[in-house]
Amino acid sequence: MKRCTDGKTGKVLFLILTGLMIIAAPVFSGGKKESGSDKPVVGLVMKSLANEFFKTMEEGARMFAEKDGSFELIPVGMNSETDIDTQVSAMERFITTGVDMIVVAPADSVGMVKSVKKAVDAGITVVNFDVTLDKDALEAAGLPRDFLFVGPDNADGAEMVGNYLGDTIGKGAKVIIIEGNPGADNAKQRKEGFMRSVEAYNFDLLASRTAHWETEEANTVMTNLLTKYPDVEGIMCANDSMAVGVVKALEAAGRAGEIKVVGFDNIGAVQTLIKEGKVLATIDQFGPEMAANAIKIGFRILGGEKLSGWQKTPIKLVTAENL
């Protein structure tokens, strides 16, 4: 393990998590590793732990670390999807501590580049996963445009579920898009995929609004849009947390199941809504395995492999027929 800034070896900082509480900022406490232990330390920087997708991702990463047994895992999450400052603080602490690897799903594709550059310059192996870092920002920071990324094809996934919606409600139907955080590249990519479906099915796109990945914001946005566009027939949500919020709005209006909703992530809450006929379909991007896969690739780099570019992970359309 790398030497900490206080010059003492064999120390790591452990994240304190109490039950399932959501942290407003990463909290660490100093602690000695077991005497003689030389396990590498991996810092996992995720997005909002209020999002079920990232809760399951953390659980999957912890299970992998426990089963593997060859490294120490320190997971960090955000309080909300737009809480970029918490991610930056976590990166700074991991850099100061001198972890061996950082695996990061950036909340902001531009805003996290500076921290990634600082970690790379400190000799830490960094794996970008889930959300791509902005290529122009990478280049401006002196990092390669093909910086290693581990994750799914978000545009193809959104198009896949958008096309399933089209097959269900037909060409020319009236639709609304609920977008993710505009600062995240995966939100842009999913919007791009939805727009391919809009074009392919000649949808009448009534509105496209962001709800920043958040359930309650999506509820509010959809409530307002439903008043303005009561004739909407389909809603494409850039993640499942927002799909849950959209369904809440439709339930309040007595229209759940009538207006077809699709999402992205395959979280447990949406699986239930699919079974109930309140959500039509979603995309599984295998969240529980995603961070673990990124960590595995990081260890290949630590083992001497030269990896760059996009290491693509799978996606799958999930419907009532194959749930």
C-alpha positions as CSV (number, residue, x, y, z in Angstrom):
1,M,0.0,0.0,0.0
2,K,1.2,3.6,-0.6
3,R,2.6,5.7,2.2
4,C,0.2,8.1,3.8
5,T,1.0,11.8,4.1
6,D,1.9,11.5,7.8
7,G,4.7,9.1,6.8
8,K,3.3,6.1,8.6
9,T,2.7,2.9,6.7
10,G,0.0,0.4,7.3
11,K,-2.8,3.0,7.9
12,V,-6.1,3.4,6.0
13,L,-9.1,5.5,6.5
14,F,-12.4,3.7,6.9
15,L,-15.8,5.1,5.9
16,I,-18.3,5.1,8.7
17,L,-21.8,4.1,7.5
18,T,-24.6,3.6,9.9
19,G,-27.2,1.2,8.6
20,L,-28.7,2.5,5.5
21,M,-28.4,6.2,6.4
22,I,-27.5,8.5,3.5
23,I,-24.4,10.5,4.1
24,A,-24.2,14.2,3.4
25,A,-20.4,14.0,3.2
26,P,-17.9,11.2,3.3
27,V,-16.9,10.6,6.9
28,F,-13.6,8.8,7.6
29,S,-11.8,7.7,10.8
30,G,-8.2,6.8,11.1
31,G,-7.5,3.2,11.8
32,K,-4.6,0.7,11.6
33,K,-4.9,-2.2,9.3
34,E,-4.2,-5.6,10.8
35,S,-0.6,-6.0,11.7
36,G,1.4,-7.2,8.8
37,S,-1.5,-6.8,6.3
38,D,-0.4,-5.4,2.9
39,K,-3.7,-5.6,1.1
40,P,-4.2,-2.9,-1.5
41,V,-7.0,-0.3,-0.8
42,V,-9.7,0.6,-3.3
43,G,-11.8,3.7,-3.0
44,L,-15.2,3.4,-4.6
45,V,-16.9,6.8,-5.4
46,M,-20.5,6.3,-6.3
47,K,-23.5,8.7,-6.9
48,S,-26.5,9.1,-4.7
49,L,-27.2,6.3,-2.1
50,A,-30.8,7.6,-2.1
51,N,-31.0,5.9,-5.5
52,E,-31.7,2.2,-5.1
53,F,-29.4,1.5,-8.1
54,F,-26.4,2.7,-6.2
55,K,-27.4,1.0,-3.0
56,T,-27.4,-2.4,-4.8
57,M,-24.1,-1.4,-6.5
58,E,-22.5,-0.8,-3.1
59,E,-23.9,-4.1,-1.8
60,G,-22.5,-5.9,-4.9
61,A,-19.1,-4.3,-4.4
62,R,-19.0,-5.2,-0.8
63,M,-19.9,-8.8,-1.5
64,F,-17.3,-9.0,-4.1
65,A,-14.6,-7.6,-1.8
66,E,-15.6,-9.9,1.0
67,K,-15.5,-13.0,-1.3
68,D,-12.3,-12.0,-3.0
69,G,-10.5,-11.1,0.2
70,S,-7.4,-9.7,-1.5
71,F,-8.2,-6.0,-1.0
72,E,-9.8,-3.4,1.3
73,L,-12.8,-1.6,0.0
74,I,-13.9,1.9,1.1
75,P,-17.2,2.9,-0.6
76,V,-18.5,6.5,-0.6
77,G,-21.8,7.8,-1.8
78,M,-23.5,11.2,-2.2
79,N,-26.5,12.6,-0.5
80,S,-28.2,13.6,-3.8
81,E,-27.5,13.2,-7.5
82,T,-26.3,16.8,-7.8
83,D,-24.0,16.7,-4.8
84,I,-20.8,17.0,-6.7
85,D,-18.9,18.6,-3.8
86,T,-19.2,15.4,-1.8
87,Q,-17.6,13.4,-4.7
88,V,-14.8,15.9,-5.0
89,S,-14.1,15.8,-1.2
90,A,-14.1,12.0,-1.3
91,M,-11.5,12.1,-4.1
92,E,-9.3,14.5,-2.2
93,R,-9.4,12.3,0.9
94,F,-8.5,9.2,-1.1
95,I,-5.6,11.0,-2.8
96,T,-4.4,12.3,0.6
97,T,-4.6,8.9,2.1
98,G,-2.8,7.3,-0.8
99,V,-5.2,4.5,-1.8
100,D,-4.0,2.1,-4.5
101,M,-7.1,2.5,-6.7
102,I,-10.1,4.8,-7.2
103,V,-13.1,3.6,-9.0
104,V,-15.4,6.6,-9.8
105,A,-18.9,7.1,-11.2
106,P,-18.9,10.9,-11.7
107,A,-22.0,12.9,-11.0
108,D,-20.7,15.6,-13.3
109,S,-18.7,14.5,-16.4
110,V,-16.7,17.7,-16.5
111,G,-16.6,18.6,-12.9
112,M,-14.8,15.4,-11.8
113,V,-12.0,15.6,-14.3
114,K,-9.8,17.8,-12.2
115,S,-9.9,15.4,-9.3
116,V,-9.2,12.4,-11.6
117,K,-6.2,14.2,-13.0
118,K,-4.9,14.9,-9.5
119,A,-5.3,11.3,-8.6
120,V,-3.5,10.1,-11.7
121,D,-0.7,12.5,-11.1
122,A,-0.4,11.1,-7.5
123,G,0.2,7.6,-9.0
124,I,-3.2,6.2,-8.2
125,T,-4.9,3.9,-10.7
126,V,-8.2,5.5,-11.6
127,V,-11.1,3.6,-13.3
128,N,-14.0,5.6,-14.6
129,F,-17.2,3.6,-14.7
130,D,-21.0,4.0,-15.2
131,V,-20.8,7.6,-16.4
132,T,-18.1,8.7,-18.9
133,L,-15.8,11.6,-18.2
134,D,-16.1,14.4,-20.8
135,K,-13.6,13.8,-23.5
136,D,-12.9,17.6,-24.2
137,A,-12.4,18.1,-20.4
138,L,-10.0,15.1,-20.3
139,E,-8.0,16.5,-23.1
140,A,-7.9,20.0,-21.6
141,A,-6.6,18.5,-18.4
142,G,-3.8,16.6,-20.1
143,L,-5.5,13.2,-19.9
144,P,-6.1,11.0,-23.0
145,R,-9.5,11.3,-24.7
146,D,-9.7,7.5,-24.6
147,F,-9.3,7.4,-20.8
148,L,-10.4,4.0,-19.5
149,F,-14.2,3.7,-19.1
150,V,-16.2,0.7,-17.9
151,G,-19.9,0.8,-18.6
152,P,-22.9,0.2,-20.8
153,D,-24.0,1.7,-24.0
154,N,-26.5,4.2,-22.6
155,A,-27.8,5.4,-25.9
156,D,-28.4,1.9,-27.2
157,G,-30.2,1.0,-24.0
158,A,-32.5,4.0,-24.1
159,E,-33.3,3.4,-27.8
160,M,-34.0,-0.3,-27.0
161,V,-36.6,0.6,-24.3
162,G,-37.9,3.5,-26.3
163,N,-38.5,1.3,-29.3
164,Y,-40.4,-1.2,-27.0
165,L,-42.6,1.7,-26.0
166,G,-43.1,2.5,-29.7
167,D,-44.1,-1.0,-30.5
168,T,-46.7,-0.8,-27.7
169,I,-48.3,2.6,-28.2
170,G,-47.7,2.9,-32.0
171,K,-46.3,5.4,-34.4
172,G,-47.2,9.1,-34.0
173,A,-48.1,8.7,-30.3
174,K,-47.7,11.6,-27.9
175,V,-44.7,11.2,-25.5
176,I,-42.7,13.0,-22.9
177,I,-39.0,12.5,-21.9
178,I,-37.9,12.9,-18.3
179,E,-34.2,13.5,-18.5
180,G,-31.4,12.9,-16.0
181,N,-28.8,15.4,-14.7
182,P,-27.7,17.6,-17.6
183,G,-24.1,17.6,-16.4
184,A,-23.8,13.8,-16.7
185,D,-22.8,12.2,-20.0
186,N,-25.0,9.2,-19.4
187,A,-28.0,11.5,-19.2
188,K,-27.1,13.0,-22.5
189,Q,-26.6,9.6,-24.1
190,R,-29.9,8.3,-22.8
191,K,-31.6,11.4,-24.2
192,E,-29.9,10.7,-27.5
193,G,-31.2,7.1,-27.5
194,F,-34.8,8.3,-26.7
195,M,-34.6,10.8,-29.5
196,R,-33.7,8.0,-31.9
197,S,-36.9,6.3,-30.9
198,V,-38.8,9.6,-31.3
199,E,-37.6,9.8,-34.8
200,A,-38.1,6.1,-35.7
201,Y,-41.7,6.0,-34.4
202,N,-42.5,9.6,-35.5
203,F,-43.6,10.3,-31.9
204,D,-45.1,13.7,-31.1
205,L,-42.6,14.9,-28.4
206,L,-44.7,17.1,-26.1
207,A,-41.9,18.0,-23.7
208,S,-38.4,17.0,-22.5
209,R,-37.6,18.0,-18.9
210,T,-34.9,17.1,-16.4
211,A,-35.7,15.8,-13.0
212,H,-32.0,15.3,-12.1
213,W,-32.4,11.6,-11.5
214,E,-34.6,12.2,-8.4
215,T,-37.9,10.5,-7.5
216,E,-39.6,13.4,-5.9
217,E,-38.5,16.0,-8.5
218,A,-39.8,13.6,-11.2
219,N,-43.1,13.4,-9.3
220,T,-43.4,17.2,-9.3
221,V,-42.3,17.6,-12.9
222,M,-44.7,15.0,-14.1
223,T,-47.6,16.4,-12.1
224,N,-47.2,19.7,-13.8
225,L,-46.7,18.2,-17.3
226,L,-49.7,16.0,-16.9
227,T,-51.8,19.1,-16.3
228,K,-50.4,20.8,-19.4
229,Y,-50.4,17.7,-21.6
230,P,-53.3,15.4,-20.4
231,D,-53.3,13.6,-23.8
232,V,-49.8,12.1,-23.3
233,E,-49.6,8.4,-24.1
234,G,-46.0,7.4,-23.2
235,I,-43.3,8.6,-20.9
236,M,-39.6,7.8,-21.3
237,C,-37.6,8.1,-18.0
238,A,-33.8,8.3,-18.0
239,N,-33.6,6.2,-14.8
240,D,-35.9,4.1,-12.7
241,S,-35.9,6.4,-9.7
242,M,-37.6,9.0,-11.9
243,A,-39.9,6.4,-13.3
244,V,-41.1,5.7,-9.7
245,G,-41.8,9.4,-9.3
246,V,-43.7,9.6,-12.6
247,V,-45.8,6.6,-11.5
248,K,-46.7,8.4,-8.3
249,A,-47.9,11.4,-10.3
250,L,-50.0,9.1,-12.6
251,E,-51.4,7.3,-9.6
252,A,-52.5,10.6,-8.0
253,A,-54.3,11.4,-11.3
254,G,-55.8,8.0,-11.6
255,R,-54.0,7.2,-14.8
256,A,-51.3,4.7,-13.7
257,G,-51.2,1.8,-16.3
258,E,-53.1,3.8,-18.8
259,I,-50.1,6.0,-19.7
260,K,-47.2,3.8,-20.6
261,V,-43.9,4.4,-18.7
262,V,-40.4,3.1,-19.4
263,G,-37.3,3.5,-17.4
264,F,-33.6,2.5,-17.1
265,D,-31.7,0.6,-14.3
266,N,-34.0,-2.4,-13.4
267,I,-34.2,-1.5,-9.7
268,G,-36.4,-3.6,-7.4
269,A,-39.1,-0.9,-7.0
270,V,-39.6,-0.8,-10.8
271,Q,-39.7,-4.6,-11.1
272,T,-42.7,-4.4,-8.7
273,L,-44.3,-1.7,-10.8
274,I,-43.8,-3.8,-14.0
275,K,-45.5,-6.7,-12.4
276,E,-48.4,-4.4,-11.4
277,G,-48.6,-3.1,-15.0
278,K,-47.7,0.5,-14.0
279,V,-44.3,0.5,-15.8
280,L,-44.0,-1.1,-19.2
281,A,-40.3,-1.9,-19.4
282,T,-36.8,-0.9,-18.2
283,I,-33.2,-1.6,-19.0
284,D,-31.0,-3.8,-16.8
285,Q,-27.4,-2.6,-16.8
286,F,-26.5,-5.1,-14.0
287,G,-25.7,-2.6,-11.3
288,P,-24.7,-5.1,-8.6
289,E,-21.8,-6.3,-10.8
290,M,-20.9,-2.9,-12.4
291,A,-18.5,-1.6,-9.6
292,A,-17.1,-5.1,-9.1
293,N,-16.3,-5.4,-12.8
294,A,-14.6,-2.0,-12.7
295,I,-12.5,-3.0,-9.7
296,K,-11.4,-6.2,-11.5
297,I,-10.3,-4.2,-14.5
298,G,-8.4,-1.9,-12.2
299,F,-6.5,-4.8,-10.8
300,R,-5.6,-5.9,-14.3
301,I,-4.0,-2.5,-14.7
302,L,-2.2,-2.8,-11.4
303,G,-1.0,-6.1,-12.6
304,G,0.8,-4.5,-15.6
305,E,-1.9,-4.5,-18.4
306,K,-2.2,-1.4,-20.5
307,L,-5.9,-0.7,-20.9
308,S,-7.8,2.3,-22.3
309,G,-10.9,3.2,-24.1
310,W,-14.4,1.8,-23.6
311,Q,-14.7,-1.6,-21.8
312,K,-18.4,-2.2,-22.7
313,T,-20.7,-3.9,-20.2
314,P,-24.0,-5.6,-21.0
315,I,-27.6,-4.3,-21.1
316,K,-30.9,-6.1,-21.3
317,L,-34.5,-5.1,-22.0
318,V,-36.7,-6.1,-19.0
319,T,-40.4,-6.5,-19.5
320,A,-43.3,-8.4,-17.7
321,E,-42.6,-11.3,-20.0
322,N,-38.9,-11.9,-19.0
323,L,-38.8,-10.3,-15.5
